[in-house]
């Protein structure tokens, strides 16, 4: 268990995996915990070692794990990249949460959040 998140300040940052390092590091420095959503596809899975290298530069930030999203159980490529994600996570000692199917209804996920506007 990572802790009690009842009164946690949760920020959702949705960005492409190829975001520049300076922006990513500034986001990571603001966090205590990181949960990384990952599409089981080449571009997303192959970008994870870069993210993990960035996390090594931010002491105190803990990686909660990878959350596979937009998963297609019936597609061989989706299953293959999910296996690659598990292998990468195992090598790095990172948890992989159960995948979220691409068929999940947007109404199944509800959250209240305040958008964070970056400075230009």
Steps between C-alpha positions, in 0.01 A plus 500: 500500500639838402306704753174674574388717209181628671628858513754472221574771248461307176607649170433336169755580231417359162789546264660324208794274593735709291448819703827689550707411806491843666119507502475139617749556781311805625179295515675211672661724764152609610384144568544259786357208300472431129254266330582462132222420252641301209342391174620148417666612177857548385530877540368507854681195637832588335487852650477370857876454558540873425235586758664270750836670440330835571354357821852405611580874488216585739571369850193449715256429218368143510377313197173330600495298180382478142132503409438341158220686323314455172573128513356274226507143630401368157794666319830315490706822491326629812569174684863501382566855619329427831746210543787737415369744760493224762857398410626859529317547829637174639856600408455831682293371794193701402139393547268462199134559581226301324440638150205722420321381190459734208133408514451655844228760504622854580212515748671232710773740608408813689729750663504857620811690410636846457693555178856616545606764254869502421691821464604599152 
